[in-house]
């Protein structure tokens, strides 16, 4: 390390061990760390953020990030699919890998290319946010236009909107900025594929994020395929240097028809040596703000328990409990959760009386997972004072809050919601509890088998469990939706649900096969979708980055052969090996409707869904 003095490193370590690898990179003071692993345990990332706050030499991008690429500098860190990229003038930052690939392909086809593309990932606690990257794009002379691709969950998009407002005030000739936010129809309380794709209390929903960005002057679109043509119009410039006018049409045909020759799995891809490397991304000052071997398995991210199971967990930790009843006396509404802005635990309590249903007072306490007992005692005392509780409750209040926070940390919880009610003996008892734990702690690292053992069949939706066992995220959507959706990548899956709804269609489900879908996962996805009696047609919407379109086509044909599908199926294939995949579908002789254009495919599937 002393001899090489690397400028950057990519952490390809599996999720269960990734935090240790990131920590080693921070200790080595490597300026830029790209973490690609998905489902790193939540509390592992809390520990990483507590370390990051103590230093100023390392920036982490990710986790759950595809990486970053500079087509101009010919440098790639991570796994963005090289054939989609072209040197150009647009800076792109995205939470979703698949949506970033389709955004890139759109700008490449439009002849404007990319200057720098950064995938910040869809994790709950990312190391780099939109503002960090927007600061880079603002000062990068090669970047003439900016694209932001966000989604439901967190406050990064709202912060970006405020940044754009200030940027446009301080610049007489600001760079054009476009945006897309997915998850408008995200199911409340559910994690939509990406670990961070859910809205917590007080966070803007996707529709509100869109409004904030529009109000700030961002030109919003509802599908990534539209970015290229609209941004080209906004830029109103000549083709970027290095791309000749006569070559544009030829390159478009090359990207759309012959891209498959670059990304076959049996052929190694070439990565060009970096001619120069800029340090701007990781050199910006950061604002104040344990594992066992186990194969990685995509999980639901949270396991929640309520009723008697939740009370049993609390009671085993020494916290007195009482049956779930409506209290007639003073009570403390208590929430412990992971705060995405501060990267800490947040304990929020409201003292109220059910008789008048009025808030008397409230308080909040922020904790790091590594905080000492002494600092916790001081924080708990301050919280007690803010709540203006009776002095005779002080000792048991300290004991109860200490036990709750230790349980939260030791069992790697994601949120606790409960009522604490003092009884006649001055003891606080827990009631009406909902306890949620990080599923990744077990699935990625093999920890907390006792919590997993509490899962029972009556707590589960059978189709979701079947999908989960094959690494697929399936969520049955409420309402009368009759279009089954089968999509690779959580961001694209959310966008598919949203975009179809905006065009008059209604999906019955959200389904993310994952960024590395195979023919077998496609077959299982069909089987799960077909169990919903509402479904009248199925929409397969694939943008192949790591996923190969010909493999998806094989999966569709396999499903037809083995499952006896009797419903119409619309297949849209774009990206890696798209030409071969489209050929396989066209020549199959099956009643499949094949498209490469999203608008045409959407119109057809909505038409089919509307037939009696």
C-alpha positions as CSV (number, residue, x, y, z in Angstrom):
1,X,0.0,0.0,0.0
2,X,2.9,2.4,0.8
3,X,4.4,1.7,-2.6
4,X,1.3,1.9,-4.7
5,X,-0.4,4.8,-2.9
6,X,-3.7,4.0,-4.7
7,X,-6.2,6.8,-5.5
8,X,-9.2,4.5,-5.4
9,X,-10.3,1.0,-4.6
10,X,-13.4,-1.0,-5.4
11,X,-14.8,-3.4,-2.7
12,X,-16.2,-6.5,-4.4
13,X,-16.3,-8.4,-1.1
14,X,-19.6,-10.2,-0.3
15,X,-22.0,-8.2,1.9
16,X,-21.3,-10.1,5.1
17,X,-17.6,-9.1,5.0
18,X,-17.8,-5.9,3.0
19,X,-17.9,-3.6,6.0
20,X,-14.5,-5.0,7.2
21,X,-13.0,-4.4,3.8
22,X,-14.3,-0.8,3.7
23,X,-12.9,-0.2,7.2
24,X,-9.5,-1.5,6.0
25,X,-9.6,1.0,3.1
26,X,-10.4,3.9,5.4
27,X,-7.6,2.9,7.7
28,X,-5.3,2.9,4.7
29,X,-6.5,6.4,3.8
30,X,-7.5,5.5,0.3
31,X,-9.2,8.6,-1.0
32,X,-12.1,6.9,-2.9
33,X,-13.8,3.7,-2.0
34,X,-16.5,2.2,-4.2
35,X,-18.7,-0.4,-2.4
36,X,-20.7,-2.5,-4.8
37,X,-22.2,-5.1,-2.4
38,X,-26.0,-5.1,-1.9
39,X,-27.6,-5.8,1.5
40,X,-24.6,-5.0,3.7
41,X,-26.1,-5.3,7.3
42,X,-27.5,-2.0,8.4
43,X,-25.6,-1.8,11.6
44,X,-22.4,-2.6,9.8
45,X,-22.9,0.6,7.8
46,X,-23.8,2.6,10.9
47,X,-20.4,1.6,12.3
48,X,-18.7,2.6,9.0
49,X,-20.4,6.0,9.1
50,X,-19.3,6.5,12.7
51,X,-15.7,5.9,11.5
52,X,-16.1,8.2,8.5
53,X,-17.1,11.1,10.8
54,X,-13.7,10.9,12.5
55,X,-11.6,11.5,9.4
56,X,-11.5,13.6,6.2
57,X,-9.3,11.6,3.8
58,X,-11.7,8.9,2.5
59,X,-15.0,9.1,0.7
60,X,-17.2,6.0,0.3
61,X,-19.5,5.7,-2.7
62,X,-22.2,3.1,-2.1
63,X,-22.9,0.5,-0.9
64,X,-25.2,-1.2,-3.4
65,X,-23.5,1.0,-6.1
66,X,-22.7,-0.1,-9.6
67,X,-19.7,2.2,-9.5
68,X,-18.6,5.1,-11.6
69,X,-17.1,5.7,-15.0
70,X,-15.5,8.6,-16.9
71,X,-15.9,7.9,-20.6
72,X,-13.8,11.0,-21.3
73,X,-10.9,9.8,-19.1
74,X,-11.6,6.2,-20.0
75,X,-11.6,5.1,-16.4
76,X,-14.1,2.7,-14.8
77,X,-14.4,1.6,-11.2
78,X,-17.1,-1.0,-10.6
79,X,-19.2,-2.7,-13.2
80,X,-21.0,-0.2,-15.5
81,X,-21.4,-2.0,-18.8
82,X,-18.9,-0.3,-21.1
83,X,-20.6,-0.6,-24.5
84,X,-23.4,1.8,-23.5
85,X,-21.1,4.6,-22.8
86,X,-19.7,7.3,-25.1
87,X,-17.5,10.3,-24.3
88,X,-19.7,13.4,-24.1
89,X,-21.0,16.2,-22.0
90,X,-23.6,15.0,-19.6
91,X,-23.0,14.2,-16.0
92,X,-25.3,11.5,-14.6
93,X,-25.9,10.5,-10.9
94,X,-28.3,7.7,-10.1
95,X,-29.4,5.5,-7.2
96,X,-30.5,2.7,-9.5
97,X,-28.0,0.8,-11.6
98,X,-30.4,-0.4,-14.2
99,X,-32.0,3.1,-14.6
100,X,-28.5,4.6,-14.9
101,X,-27.7,2.2,-17.8
102,X,-30.8,3.1,-19.7
103,X,-30.2,6.8,-19.0
104,X,-26.6,6.4,-20.4
105,X,-27.9,4.5,-23.5
106,X,-30.4,7.2,-24.1
107,X,-27.8,10.0,-24.0
108,X,-25.4,7.9,-26.2
109,X,-28.1,7.4,-28.8
110,X,-28.8,11.1,-28.8
111,X,-25.2,11.8,-29.6
112,X,-24.5,13.8,-26.5
113,X,-22.7,11.1,-24.5
114,X,-21.5,11.3,-20.9
115,X,-18.7,13.2,-19.1
116,X,-19.0,11.3,-15.7
117,X,-21.5,8.8,-14.5
118,X,-21.8,8.0,-10.7
119,X,-24.0,5.3,-9.3
120,X,-24.4,6.2,-5.6
121,X,-26.6,3.1,-4.8
122,X,-29.9,2.6,-3.2
123,X,-28.8,1.8,0.3
124,X,-30.3,3.1,3.5
125,X,-27.1,4.8,4.5
126,X,-25.1,5.7,1.4
127,X,-21.6,7.2,1.7
128,X,-22.2,9.7,-1.0
129,X,-25.4,11.7,-1.8
130,X,-26.7,13.8,-4.7
131,X,-25.3,17.0,-3.4
132,X,-21.8,15.6,-3.2
133,X,-22.0,14.7,-6.9
134,X,-23.8,17.9,-8.0
135,X,-20.9,19.9,-6.5
136,X,-18.6,17.9,-8.8
137,X,-20.7,18.4,-11.9
138,X,-21.1,22.2,-11.2
139,X,-17.3,22.7,-11.4
140,X,-16.5,20.1,-14.0
141,X,-15.8,22.0,-17.3
142,X,-16.5,18.9,-19.3
143,X,-20.0,18.6,-17.9
144,X,-22.5,20.7,-19.8
145,X,-25.7,19.1,-18.6
146,X,-26.7,17.1,-15.5
147,X,-29.2,14.2,-14.9
148,X,-30.4,13.1,-11.5
149,X,-32.1,9.7,-11.1
150,X,-33.7,9.3,-7.7
151,X,-36.4,7.2,-6.1
152,X,-38.7,6.8,-3.1
153,X,-36.9,6.8,0.3
154,X,-34.6,9.2,2.1
155,X,-34.3,12.9,1.7
156,X,-31.5,13.1,-0.9
157,X,-33.8,14.3,-3.7
158,X,-35.3,17.0,-1.5
159,X,-31.8,18.2,-0.6
160,X,-30.9,18.1,-4.3
161,X,-33.9,20.3,-5.1
162,X,-32.7,22.9,-2.6
163,X,-29.2,22.7,-4.0
164,X,-30.5,23.3,-7.5
165,X,-32.4,26.4,-6.3
166,X,-29.2,27.9,-4.8
167,X,-27.2,26.9,-7.8
168,X,-29.5,28.7,-10.2
169,X,-29.4,31.8,-8.1
170,X,-25.6,32.0,-8.0
171,X,-25.1,31.2,-11.8
172,X,-26.3,33.5,-14.5
173,X,-26.0,30.7,-17.1
174,X,-26.7,27.5,-15.2
175,X,-26.2,24.1,-16.8
176,X,-29.5,22.4,-17.7
177,X,-30.6,19.8,-15.2
178,X,-33.0,16.9,-15.8
179,X,-34.5,14.4,-13.3
180,X,-36.5,11.2,-12.8
181,X,-37.9,9.9,-9.5
182,X,-39.4,6.4,-9.2
183,X,-41.6,4.8,-6.6
184,X,-44.7,7.0,-6.9
185,X,-46.8,3.9,-6.4
186,X,-44.5,2.3,-3.8
187,X,-46.5,0.4,-1.2
188,X,-46.4,2.2,2.2
189,X,-44.3,0.3,4.7
190,X,-42.7,-1.9,2.1
191,X,-39.1,-2.0,0.9
192,X,-39.3,-1.7,-2.9
193,X,-36.2,-3.8,-3.9
194,X,-33.4,-1.4,-2.9
195,X,-32.6,-1.5,0.8
196,X,-33.3,2.2,1.0
197,X,-36.4,2.3,-1.2
198,X,-39.0,3.1,1.4
199,X,-40.4,6.3,2.9
200,X,-40.0,6.8,6.7
201,X,-42.0,9.2,8.9
202,X,-41.5,12.8,7.8
203,X,-39.9,12.0,4.5
204,X,-41.2,13.2,1.2
205,X,-42.9,10.6,-1.0
206,X,-41.8,10.2,-4.6
207,X,-44.5,12.5,-6.0
208,X,-43.5,15.2,-3.5
209,X,-39.9,14.9,-4.5
210,X,-40.9,15.3,-8.2
211,X,-42.7,18.5,-7.3
212,X,-39.8,19.9,-5.3
213,X,-37.4,19.2,-8.1
214,X,-39.7,20.8,-10.7
215,X,-40.2,23.9,-8.5
216,X,-36.4,24.2,-8.3
217,X,-36.2,24.3,-12.1
218,X,-35.3,20.6,-12.9
219,X,-36.9,19.3,-16.1
220,X,-38.5,16.0,-15.1
221,X,-39.4,13.0,-17.2
222,X,-41.2,9.8,-16.5
223,X,-39.0,7.4,-18.3
224,X,-35.2,7.2,-18.8
225,X,-35.4,6.6,-22.5
226,X,-36.5,10.2,-22.9
227,X,-33.5,11.8,-21.4
228,X,-31.3,11.9,-24.5
229,X,-33.6,13.7,-26.9
230,X,-34.8,16.2,-24.2
231,X,-31.3,17.0,-22.9
232,X,-30.0,17.4,-26.4
233,X,-32.6,20.0,-27.0
234,X,-31.8,21.7,-23.7
235,X,-28.1,21.8,-24.5
236,X,-28.7,23.2,-28.0
237,X,-25.0,22.6,-28.9
238,X,-23.1,20.9,-31.7
239,X,-22.2,17.3,-31.3
240,X,-19.5,16.9,-28.6
241,X,-15.9,16.7,-29.7
242,X,-14.8,13.3,-30.7
243,X,-18.2,12.4,-32.2
244,X,-18.5,13.2,-35.9
245,X,-21.8,14.0,-37.4
246,X,-21.5,11.3,-40.0
247,X,-20.8,8.7,-37.3
248,X,-23.9,9.4,-35.2
249,X,-26.3,7.2,-37.2
250,X,-23.7,4.4,-37.5
251,X,-23.1,4.5,-33.8
252,X,-26.8,4.4,-33.0
253,X,-27.2,1.3,-35.1
254,X,-24.1,-0.2,-33.4
255,X,-25.5,0.4,-30.0
256,X,-29.0,-0.8,-30.7
257,X,-28.2,-3.8,-32.9
258,X,-24.7,-5.1,-32.3
259,X,-24.1,-4.4,-28.7
260,X,-24.2,-8.1,-27.9
261,X,-20.7,-8.7,-29.3
262,X,-19.1,-6.7,-26.4
263,X,-20.6,-8.4,-23.4
264,X,-20.7,-12.1,-23.8
265,X,-19.8,-13.9,-20.6
266,X,-17.3,-16.1,-22.3
267,X,-15.3,-13.1,-23.6
268,X,-13.3,-10.9,-21.2
269,X,-14.1,-7.2,-21.4
270,X,-11.3,-4.7,-21.9
271,X,-10.9,-1.8,-19.5
272,X,-8.7,1.1,-20.8
273,X,-5.9,2.4,-18.7
274,X,-6.8,5.7,-17.2
275,X,-4.8,8.6,-18.8
276,X,-5.6,10.9,-16.0
277,X,-7.6,10.7,-12.8
278,X,-9.4,13.6,-11.2
279,X,-9.8,13.7,-7.4
280,X,-12.7,16.2,-7.3
281,X,-15.3,13.7,-6.1
282,X,-13.6,12.5,-3.0
283,X,-11.7,15.6,-2.1
284,X,-14.7,17.7,-1.2
285,X,-14.9,18.2,2.6
286,X,-17.6,16.1,4.2
287,X,-20.1,18.1,6.1
288,X,-20.7,17.3,9.8
289,X,-23.5,15.5,9.9
290,X,-18.8,-9.0,12.5
291,X,-19.7,-11.7,10.6
292,X,-19.6,-15.3,9.5
293,X,-19.3,-16.8,6.0
294,X,-22.7,-17.1,4.2
295,X,-23.8,-16.9,0.6
296,X,-25.5,-13.7,-0.3
297,X,-29.3,-13.9,-0.6
298,X,-31.6,-11.0,-1.5
299,X,-34.0,-10.5,1.4
300,X,-37.0,-8.4,2.4
301,X,-34.6,-6.2,4.4
302,X,-36.9,-6.0,7.5
303,X,-38.6,-8.7,9.6
304,X,-41.4,-7.3,11.7
305,X,-43.1,-8.7,14.7
306,X,-46.1,-7.4,16.7
307,X,-48.4,-8.6,19.4
308,X,-47.3,-11.4,21.6
309,X,-44.1,-12.1,19.6
310,X,-42.9,-8.5,20.0
311,X,-43.7,-8.6,23.7
312,X,-41.8,-11.9,24.1
313,X,-38.7,-10.4,22.5
314,X,-38.9,-7.4,24.9
315,X,-39.6,-9.5,28.0
316,X,-36.6,-11.7,27.3
317,X,-34.5,-8.6,27.3
318,X,-35.6,-7.6,30.8
319,X,-38.2,-5.1,29.7
320,X,-41.6,-5.5,31.6
321,X,-44.5,-5.9,29.2
322,X,-48.3,-5.8,29.4
323,X,-51.0,-7.0,27.0
324,X,-51.8,-4.7,24.1
325,X,-54.5,-2.5,25.6
326,X,-55.5,1.1,25.4
327,X,-53.9,2.9,28.4
328,X,-56.1,5.3,30.4
329,X,-53.1,7.1,32.0
330,X,-50.0,8.9,31.0
331,X,-47.9,7.1,28.3
332,X,-44.8,7.6,26.3
333,X,-45.1,7.0,22.6
334,X,-41.6,5.6,21.7
335,X,-39.9,5.2,18.4
336,X,-36.3,4.1,17.8
337,X,-35.1,4.1,14.2
338,X,-32.1,4.6,12.0
339,X,-31.9,8.3,11.0
340,X,-30.7,8.6,7.4
341,X,-29.6,12.2,7.7
342,X,-27.3,11.9,10.7
343,X,-26.4,8.2,10.2
344,X,-27.3,7.6,13.9
345,X,-29.9,5.9,15.9
346,X,-32.8,8.3,16.8
347,X,-34.9,7.8,19.8
348,X,-38.1,9.9,19.7
349,X,-40.6,10.0,22.6
350,X,-43.9,11.9,23.1
351,X,-45.5,12.1,26.5
352,X,-49.3,12.2,26.2
353,X,-52.5,11.4,28.0
354,X,-55.1,9.3,26.1
355,X,-57.9,11.2,27.9
356,X,-57.3,14.5,26.1
357,X,-55.2,13.1,23.2
358,X,-52.9,16.1,23.5
359,X,-49.2,16.1,23.3
360,X,-47.8,17.4,26.5
361,X,-44.1,17.4,25.5
362,X,-41.6,15.4,23.5
363,X,-37.9,14.8,23.2
364,X,-35.3,13.1,20.9
365,X,-32.0,11.4,21.5
366,X,-29.4,10.6,18.9
367,X,-26.9,7.8,19.5
368,X,-24.0,6.2,17.6
369,X,-23.8,2.4,17.8
370,X,-20.3,2.9,19.3
371,X,-21.3,5.4,22.0
372,X,-19.9,4.7,25.5
373,X,-22.2,3.9,28.4
374,X,-21.3,7.3,29.9
375,X,-22.5,9.3,26.9
376,X,-25.7,7.2,26.8
377,X,-26.5,7.9,30.4
378,X,-26.1,11.7,29.8
379,X,-28.3,11.5,26.8
380,X,-31.0,9.5,28.5
381,X,-31.0,12.0,31.4
382,X,-31.5,14.9,29.0
383,X,-34.3,13.1,27.4
384,X,-35.9,12.5,30.8
385,X,-35.7,16.2,31.6
386,X,-37.2,17.2,28.3
387,X,-40.2,14.9,28.9
388,X,-40.8,16.5,32.3
389,X,-41.5,13.1,33.9
390,X,-42.1,12.7,37.6
391,X,-38.8,12.4,39.6
392,X,-39.8,9.0,41.1
393,X,-39.8,7.5,37.6
394,X,-36.2,8.5,36.8
395,X,-34.4,5.3,37.8
396,X,-36.7,3.0,35.9
397,X,-36.8,5.3,32.9
398,X,-33.0,5.0,32.6
399,X,-33.1,1.3,33.0
400,X,-35.9,0.8,30.4
401,X,-34.4,3.1,27.8
402,X,-30.9,1.6,28.3
403,X,-32.4,-1.9,27.8
404,X,-34.4,-0.9,24.7
405,X,-31.4,0.7,23.0
406,X,-29.1,-2.2,23.8
407,X,-31.7,-4.6,22.4
408,X,-31.9,-2.5,19.3
409,X,-28.1,-2.5,18.8
410,X,-27.4,-6.1,19.9
411,X,-30.2,-7.6,17.7
412,X,-29.5,-5.2,14.8
413,X,-33.0,-3.7,14.6
414,X,-34.2,-1.3,12.0
415,X,-37.1,0.3,14.0
416,X,-39.0,-0.1,17.3
417,X,-42.4,1.4,17.8
418,X,-44.2,1.0,21.2
419,X,-45.9,2.6,24.1
420,X,-44.2,2.8,27.6
421,X,-46.7,3.1,30.4
422,X,-45.7,3.5,34.1
423,X,-47.6,1.2,36.4
424,X,-48.4,1.6,40.1
425,X,-45.0,0.3,41.1
426,X,-43.3,3.0,39.1
427,X,-42.1,0.5,36.5
428,X,-42.5,1.2,32.8
429,X,-44.2,-1.5,30.9
430,X,-44.2,-2.0,27.1
431,X,-47.4,-2.2,25.1
432,X,-48.6,-2.2,21.5
433,X,-45.1,-2.9,20.2
434,X,-44.0,-3.4,16.6
435,X,-40.4,-4.5,16.3
436,X,-38.5,-4.6,13.0
437,X,-35.1,-6.2,12.5
438,X,-32.6,-6.0,9.7
439,X,-33.0,-9.2,7.6
440,X,-29.6,-8.6,6.0
441,X,-27.8,-9.3,9.3
442,X,-28.9,-12.9,9.0
443,X,-29.0,-13.4,5.2
444,X,-25.7,-11.7,4.5
445,X,-23.8,-12.5,7.7
446,X,-25.6,-15.4,9.5
447,X,-26.3,-13.4,12.6
448,X,-29.4,-13.6,14.9
449,X,-30.8,-17.0,14.0
450,X,-33.1,-16.6,17.0
451,X,-34.9,-13.7,15.4
452,X,-35.3,-15.6,12.1
453,X,-36.7,-18.6,14.0
454,X,-39.7,-16.4,15.1
455,X,-40.9,-16.2,11.5
456,X,-43.9,-18.4,10.9
457,X,-46.1,-19.1,7.9
458,X,-49.1,-17.0,9.1
459,X,-46.9,-14.0,9.1
460,X,-46.0,-14.4,5.4
461,X,-47.5,-14.0,2.0
462,X,-46.8,-17.3,0.2
463,X,-46.0,-15.8,-3.2
464,X,-43.5,-13.4,-1.7
465,X,-41.8,-16.2,0.2
466,X,-41.6,-18.3,-2.9
467,X,-40.0,-15.4,-4.8
468,X,-37.7,-14.6,-2.0
469,X,-36.3,-18.1,-1.9
470,X,-35.2,-17.6,-5.5
471,X,-33.6,-14.2,-4.9
472,X,-36.6,-12.3,-6.4
473,X,-38.4,-9.4,-4.8
474,X,-42.2,-9.7,-5.4
475,X,-44.8,-7.4,-3.8
476,X,-48.4,-7.8,-4.6
477,X,-49.9,-4.3,-5.2
478,X,-53.3,-3.3,-3.8
479,X,-56.3,-2.5,-6.0
480,X,-57.5,-4.0,-9.3
481,X,-54.3,-3.9,-11.3
482,X,-54.3,-6.6,-14.0
483,X,-50.9,-6.3,-15.6
484,X,-48.2,-8.6,-14.2
485,X,-44.8,-6.9,-14.4
486,X,-41.5,-8.8,-14.6
487,X,-38.5,-6.4,-14.5
488,X,-34.8,-6.6,-13.8
489,X,-33.6,-4.1,-11.3
490,X,-35.5,-2.4,-8.5
491,X,-35.4,1.1,-9.9
492,X,-36.6,0.0,-13.3
493,X,-39.3,-2.1,-11.7
494,X,-40.6,0.9,-9.8
495,X,-40.5,3.0,-12.9
496,X,-42.4,0.4,-14.9
497,X,-45.2,0.4,-12.4
498,X,-45.3,4.3,-12.3
499,X,-45.0,4.7,-16.1
500,X,-47.7,2.2,-17.0
501,X,-50.1,4.0,-14.5
502,X,-49.3,7.4,-16.0
503,X,-50.3,5.9,-19.4
504,X,-53.6,4.4,-18.1
505,X,-52.4,0.9,-17.1
506,X,-52.4,-0.7,-13.7
507,X,-49.9,-3.2,-12.5
508,X,-50.9,-6.1,-10.2
509,X,-47.4,-6.4,-8.7
510,X,-43.9,-5.1,-8.3
511,X,-41.3,-7.7,-9.3
512,X,-37.5,-7.3,-9.4
513,X,-35.6,-10.3,-10.7
514,X,-32.4,-8.6,-9.6
515,X,-29.6,-7.1,-11.7
516,X,-28.3,-10.5,-12.6
517,X,-31.5,-12.3,-13.7
518,X,-31.1,-15.8,-15.2
519,X,-33.4,-18.0,-17.3
520,X,-34.5,-19.8,-14.1
521,X,-35.4,-16.7,-12.2
522,X,-37.5,-15.6,-15.2
523,X,-39.3,-18.9,-15.1
524,X,-39.9,-18.6,-11.3
525,X,-41.1,-15.0,-11.8
526,X,-43.7,-16.1,-14.3
527,X,-44.9,-18.8,-11.9
528,X,-45.4,-16.4,-9.1
529,X,-47.1,-13.8,-11.2
530,X,-49.5,-16.3,-12.6
531,X,-50.8,-17.2,-9.1
532,X,-52.6,-13.8,-9.0
533,X,-56.0,-14.2,-10.6
534,X,-56.3,-10.5,-11.4
535,X,-53.5,-10.7,-14.0
536,X,-54.7,-10.6,-17.6
537,X,-51.4,-9.9,-19.4
538,X,-47.7,-9.9,-18.5
539,X,-45.2,-7.2,-19.3
540,X,-41.5,-8.3,-19.4
541,X,-39.5,-5.1,-19.3
542,X,-35.7,-5.7,-19.4
543,X,-32.8,-3.4,-19.9
544,X,-29.8,-5.6,-20.0
545,X,-26.6,-4.2,-18.3
546,X,-25.2,-7.2,-16.5
547,X,-28.3,-9.1,-17.5
548,X,-28.2,-10.7,-21.0
549,X,-31.3,-10.2,-23.1
550,X,-30.8,-13.5,-24.9
551,X,-30.8,-15.2,-21.5
552,X,-34.1,-13.5,-20.6
553,X,-35.5,-14.6,-23.9
554,X,-34.5,-18.2,-23.1
555,X,-36.3,-17.8,-19.7
556,X,-39.5,-16.6,-21.4
557,X,-39.5,-19.5,-23.8
558,X,-38.7,-21.9,-20.9
559,X,-41.7,-20.5,-18.9
560,X,-44.0,-21.0,-21.9
561,X,-42.8,-24.5,-22.4
562,X,-43.0,-25.6,-18.7
563,X,-45.9,-23.5,-17.3
564,X,-48.4,-23.6,-20.1
565,X,-48.9,-19.8,-20.1
566,X,-52.2,-18.9,-21.6
567,X,-52.1,-15.1,-21.1
568,X,-50.7,-12.6,-23.7
569,X,-47.1,-11.6,-22.9
570,X,-45.4,-8.4,-24.1
571,X,-41.6,-8.5,-24.0
572,X,-39.4,-5.4,-24.2
573,X,-35.7,-6.1,-24.5
574,X,-33.0,-3.4,-24.7
575,X,-29.3,-3.5,-23.8
576,X,-26.8,-6.3,-23.8
577,X,-27.4,-9.0,-26.5
578,X,-30.8,-7.3,-27.3
579,X,-30.6,-8.2,-31.0
580,X,-30.2,-11.9,-30.3
581,X,-32.9,-11.8,-27.6
582,X,-35.4,-10.1,-29.9
583,X,-34.6,-12.6,-32.7
584,X,-35.3,-15.5,-30.4
585,X,-38.7,-14.1,-29.4
586,X,-39.7,-13.2,-33.0
587,X,-38.8,-16.7,-34.3
588,X,-40.3,-18.6,-31.4
589,X,-43.7,-19.1,-33.0
590,X,-45.3,-18.3,-29.7
591,X,-48.0,-15.6,-29.1
592,X,-45.4,-13.1,-27.8
593,X,-45.5,-9.4,-28.5
594,X,-41.9,-8.2,-28.9
595,X,-40.7,-4.5,-28.8
596,X,-37.6,-2.5,-28.1
597,X,-39.3,0.8,-27.6
598,X,-41.0,1.4,-24.2
599,X,-43.8,3.5,-25.5
600,X,-44.9,1.0,-28.1
601,X,-44.6,-1.9,-25.6
602,X,-46.6,0.0,-22.9
603,X,-49.3,0.9,-25.4
604,X,-49.7,-2.7,-26.4
605,X,-49.7,-4.2,-22.9
606,X,-52.3,-1.6,-21.8
607,X,-54.4,-2.5,-24.8
608,X,-54.3,-6.2,-24.1
609,X,-55.1,-5.7,-20.4
610,X,-58.2,-3.7,-21.4
611,X,-59.7,-6.5,-23.5
612,X,-62.6,-8.5,-22.0
